[in-house]
Amino acid sequence: MTMGYGQEYRQGYGYDDLPGPRGTDGRGHRRHRLPAALRTPLEARSWREFGYVLLNLPVASVTFTYAVTMVALGAGLLVTFLGIPVLAGALAGCRGIGALERARARGLLRLEVTDPEPLRVRKSGAPAWMGAVLKSGTSWRHLLYTLLHFPWAVFSFCVAVTFWTCGWTLLTYPLWFWVFPMYGGQGGLQLYGDTHHSVYLDNPFEIAVTALVGLLFTIATPWIVRALTMVDRLLVVGLLGPSRLAKRVVELESDRGVVVDTAAADLRRIERDLHDGAQARLVALAMGLGLAKEKLTEDPKAAARMVEDAHGEVKTALQELRDLARGIHPAVLTDRGLDAALSSVASRCTVPVQVEVELSERPAPAIEGIAYFTVSELLQNVSKHARASSATVDVWRSEDRLMLQVMDDGAGGADVSAGSGLAGLAERLDAVDGILVVDSPVGGPTRVTAELPWRR
């Protein structure tokens, strides 16, 4: 349930179980006849990762040599006016190396790394540019990458090449066993030898065992290479990507945009509700009272009926205004807190809802309002789409987090990745550092857990 019920639940009601094209499952994924352990050495991903490790050594050798030479030269020339330009040029080159490494990781490891924040040069001219390069933490992190990557590249290259060549050599030994007795004058691959005797792998049993050992090496090698590339991924993401502070700034900017868009959408909704609802009724009411005023002396009975109709319109308009005010911020939430407000929402749900709120104190009004509207929207989804017979709402505090959980015994099948209503709800929570987690298997039950920061 982190997407809106509707399309989301329709996806969960069996469409994914329909047969796909021949050779695929219901979701269009290709079915493999070989188990994963046997097909991994032949997969494109394994060869791409092995190619990445092979390129590590020559690339790291060149970049390490460049970085050490240029930084050492710049540091040695700091006693002269040439040291700072050389050091700035060295760091700028390291930033270029970082761009190359991100492209290589993107192409071979399928690792998408956002480019780090660009240089912020506040003034024009070479001195300002050199100062920006030298003061940039990104530049120094790129230099650190070139220094750390070289020893790791040597180690990973040696391990990967050794396992890969030994595995395929032993696995294919039965195919080229004839090379030794025919061209080498030996009985086969020599396992042991000294001045007195030697042991060759030359009988069928030994050849079969050799091939079996090679098969084990061949199957294990892609996983070893994958483990090696995990370290490369960490280096690229940690040193060549944006810093944690820059990521946080981007995240906050995105959250601010979500908050602004949400506020604008709420204002448009309120304006539309006022224009189409209460405002239209009040205009009709004013016209009706004007006509009643004109008929008051001519036809008092007709005027009385019109006043009675206007009285009914007034009641309807007042109810619409109450509903609109409740949708903006209910008075019961301000006066009595989440327990009473959520009980009021649960009473309007089409299925029985059990509400349990365990809070020793009230959070900040903004967090309290978000929690109220989150539960309110989830219960509306239960009423409209879940096909449930009962639901529960639990609210409690866990350290510095406000926890909300809504469960129903409906049909389930919600998927957060499909977007729409609940995806928008997840974005609203994310804007205040909240989280929305959905557990909704097909057939139910559905459990939606929301976390909000606890702010006094």
N, C-alpha and C positions, 0 to 999 in steps of 0.2 A: 503493500500500500504506500509507496512513495511516488506514485503517479496517480493521476486522477482515475477514479473508477470510471468505467465506460469503455474506452478503447482498451484500457489496461486489463480490465477483467475479461473483456471479449478475447484478448490474447490468451488468458489463462483458462478459457473454457473449452479447450480442446483443439484450437487451431494449430498449436505447435505439434500436436500428435498426428496430424494428417500426413499421409505418405508424401515424401518429396520425390524429386527426380530419381531415376534408377541409379543405384549406387550411393544414395545419400540417405540420411535419416530425415526425420520430420522437420528439422530446422535447416536443412540444406547442407549440412556438414557431410563431407565424404566419409563413407565407412571404409575402414582399413581391414584387410584380411590378415595381415601380419601383426603380431603383438608389438607394442611400442618398443620393447627392448631390442627386437630384431630389425625393425625398420629405422631406428634412430641413426645408425651409421650411414644410411643411404639418404637421409632427409637433407633438403637444401639448407635448412637452418644449421645443421651440424657442419656442413662444408663451409658455410659463411663464417661461422665462429672459428673454425680451424684456419680459414684464410685470414681472419682478423689477427689471430695469434701469430701466424707466420709473418704478417706485415709489421707486427709490433717491433720486432728486433731491428730491421733496417730503419724504420721511421723513428723509433726511440733513439737509436744510435746517432742519427743526424740531428735530431732536436736536442738531445742531451749535449752533444758536442757544441752546437750553436749556443745554447744557453750558458754553459760553463765558460766558453771562450769569451762571449760578449760581456757577461757579467763580470768576469775576472778582469777583462780589459777596461771596462768602465770603472770598476772599483779602483784599479791601479792608476787610472788617469784622473781620479777625483782631486788630486793635488793640483791639477791644471784645470783650465776652463773647458777641456774636452771631455772630462769624465761624465758630467751630467748628461750632455747630448748622447753619448755612447750608451750610457745606462738606460736612458729613456728609449733609445732605439732598440735596445735589447728587450726591454719589456714589451714594446710595441710588437716586436717580432714574435714574442711568446704569445701575445693575443692572437696573432695570425695563425700560429701553430694550434692554438685552442680551437679556432674556427675549422681548421683542417681536421682535427681529431673529432670534433662533433659531427662533421660530415661523414667521416669514416665510420664512426659508431652508428650513425643514422643509416648508412647504407648496408653495413654488414651485420650489425647487432640489432637493427631495427629499434634503436634507442632514440627516442625523441627528447632532446634536451633543449630547453629554451635558451636563446642567446642571452648572455649576461647583460647587465645594464651598460649602455654606451658611455664613452667618456663625456664628462661634463666640463667643457672648456668655456669659461665665463668671459674670457677676453680673446681677442684675435692675436695671432702672432705665435712664433715658435716658443718663446719662454712660457707662455700660458699653457700651450699644449704639453710641453715637457713636464711642467708642474702637475698637470692633470694626470698624466701617465704615471708619474712617480707616486702621487698620492692615492691612486686608485687601488683598492684592495683586490679588485679583479685581476689587475696586471700581476700582482705578486702571487696570487693563487695560480695563475697560469704558469708562472716561473716555477713554483713548487711542483706543479704537475710534471713539467719536463724533467725535473730532477728525480722525482719519485718513480716516474714511469719506466725509466731505463733499467734499473735493477729488476723490477718486476717483469719487464719485457724479456730480459735474458732468462729469468727463471721459467716463466710460462712457455717461452719458445722451446727451451730444452725439454721440459716435461712433455709438452704436447707432441713435439716431433718424435721423441723417443717412444712414447706409447703408440702413436699412430703408425710409425714405420714397423715397429716390432709386431704390432697386432696384424697388420695386413701381410707382412712378410711370412709370419708363421701360419696365418690362415690359408694363404695361397701356396704353402710349401709343397703340397702334393702335385701342384701344376708344374712347378719348375724343379722338382727333385732330380729329373733326368739330367739337369745341367751338370751336376757334380760328377757322376760316374762317366759321362760322355765327354765333357770338356775340361773338367778339373782333375780328372784322374783320382778322385776320392770316392769313398763309399756313400757320401751324402753330407749333410750338414754335421760338422764336428761338434759334439757336445762336450767332450773332454779329450785331452791328449797330453802325453809326456813322452820321455825318451823310451819308455818301455811298451806302452800300449795306448790305444786311443779308442774312443767311443763315437760311432757315427749313428745318426738317425736314418736307418736305411731299410728296416723291415716294415711291413704294413701296419703293425700295431703302433710302433713308434711314430710313424708318419701320421696316423690318425690322431694320436695323442697330441702331437705337435700342432696339427690343424685345430684341434679342440681348444688348446691353450690360446692359439691365435684368435679363435672366435671369441673367447672370453675377453681377451685384450681389446678386440675390435668393438665389442659391445660396450665395454667400460670406458673406452677412450672418449667418445662424444660427451659423456657425462662429466668426465674429468676436465675436458676442455670447457664445457659449460660452466663448471665451478670456477675455472680460471678466469673466464670472461666476466663472471660476476664481480670480481675485484676490479676489472677494467671499468665495468659499469659504475661502480661506486666512485672510482677516481674521476671519471668523466662528469658524473652528476655532481659530485661534491666539490670539485675544483674548477671545472670548466663551465658549469651552469651558473645561474644567478645565485647570489648569496641568500641566506635565510631572511635577512632584513629586506632585500629587494623583493623576494617572493611575498613577504608579508605585506609590503607596500602595494604590490599588484593585487593581492587578495583583498586588501582593504578598499582599494579603488573599485574593484569589481563589486564588492559588497555594498559600497556606497551607491554605485549605479543601480543595484537591485533595489536598495531601499528607496531611492528616488523614483524609480519606475513603479514600485509598489504603491508609494504614496500618491503618485499621479494617477494610477489606475483606481485607487480608492476614492480619490476626489472626483474622478469622472463618474464612478459608479454612484456616489452620493448625489452628484448633480443630476445624473440621469433619473435616479429614483425620485428625487424631489420634483424634477420637471414632469416626469410621466405619471407620478402618483399624487402626492399631497398637493403640489402646486396646481395640477389640473383640477383636482377636486375643489380646492379653494376658489379657483376662478369660476368654476361652475356654481359653487355655493354663492359667490358674490352676485353672479348674474341672476340666480334664482331668488335671492333676497331682494334684488332690485325690482324684479318682476312682481314679487309679492307686495312690495311697497306701493307699486303703481296700482295693484288690484285691491289694496286694502280698503279703500273707500267704495269702489265699484262693486267688488264681489268678495266680501269678507270670508266666505267659506272657501273659495278657491285660494285666497291668500293664506288661509290657515293650513290648507293641505300643502301648499308650497313651502311654508315655514316648517311643517312637519318633515317634509322631504329634506329640506336643508339641514334640519337637526340630525337626520340619519347620515347625511353626507359629512357633517361635522364629526360624528362618532367614528365613521370610517377613516376620515383624514387623521384624526387623533391616533387611531390604532396604527395606521401606516407610519406616522411620525414616531410612535413608540418603537415599532419594529426597526425603523431606520436608526433611531438612537441606540437601540440595543445592538445593532450591527456595528455602530461606531465604537461605543464603549458602554456596556451595560451598567446601570446604576448599582445593581446588586453586587457587581464585582468590586466597585469602589467602596461600597459600604461594608460588605461582609466577607469579601475575599473569594478565593478559588473554590472552596468547598461548596458554598451556597450557589455561586454562579454556575459551576459545572453541574450541580444537581438540577438547576433550572434548565440547562441545555438538555440534560438526559431525559427530563420529563417530557420534552417535545419530540424525542426520537420515536420512530415507529416501532422499535423493538424494546423490550425491557433492558434497561442499562443499570448495572450496579456500579456506584461511584464510591471510591475510597480515597480520601485525601489525608495524608499523614505529614503535616507541616507544623512545626512548632512556632514558626514566625512567617511573615509574609515577605516575598521577594520584592524587588523594585517594581513600581507600577508598570514600567515598559515590559519587563520580563513576564509579569503577571498577565498583562494583556495579550502578549504573544502566546503564552501557554493556553489562555482561554480560547482564543480564536483557532489555535491548532486542534485542540480537542473538539471544538465546535464543528470545524470542517471535517474532521475524521468521522464524527458521528453522523453528519449529513451524508457522507459517502456510504456509511453503513446503512442508513435508511434508504438510500436511492439505489445502490448497486450491489451490496454484499449478499443479499438474499439470506440474511441471518435470522436466527430466532432469539438470540440474546447477545449481549455485549457487556464488557466490563471496562471501567476507567480507573486506573491507579495513578496516583500522584504522590511522589515522595522526594526527599532530598538525600543526595549522596555526596557528602563532602561539599565541594563548591559547585555542584551541578544540580539543577532541578530536573527530575526525571518524570516523564509522562509515558504511560503505556495504555493503548487502546486495543482490546482484543474482541474478535467476533467469531462466531462459529459458522460463517457463511461459506461461499464457494471458493474463496481464495483465488490464487492465480495472478496476483498483482505483480508488476515488474517495474522497478524504478527507472530502468533504462528507456522505457517507452515515452517518457515525458508526460505532459499535460498537467492536470490539476494538482496531483500530489508532488509532481516534480517542482511545480511552482511553490508549493508549501515547503519543500526541502530547501529551495533557494532562499525563501524568507528566513528560515531557521539558520541557514549558513551565514546570512548577513549579520547575525549577532553571535557568531561562533557556536551555533547550535548544530545538532546532527539529527537526521531522521533515518532510522534503520527499519527495514521491512523484512518480515518473514511471512511469506504468503504462498505456501505450496498449493498446487492445484488440488481442489477438494477441501481446502481449509485445514485448520483454522488460520485466520490472519492475525498477526501480531505486529503492531506498529509501535516502535519505541522512539521517543524524542528526548533529546538532551538539550538543555538550555543552561547558560551560565547563571549561577546564583549571584545576584547583585542586590545588595541591601538598598 
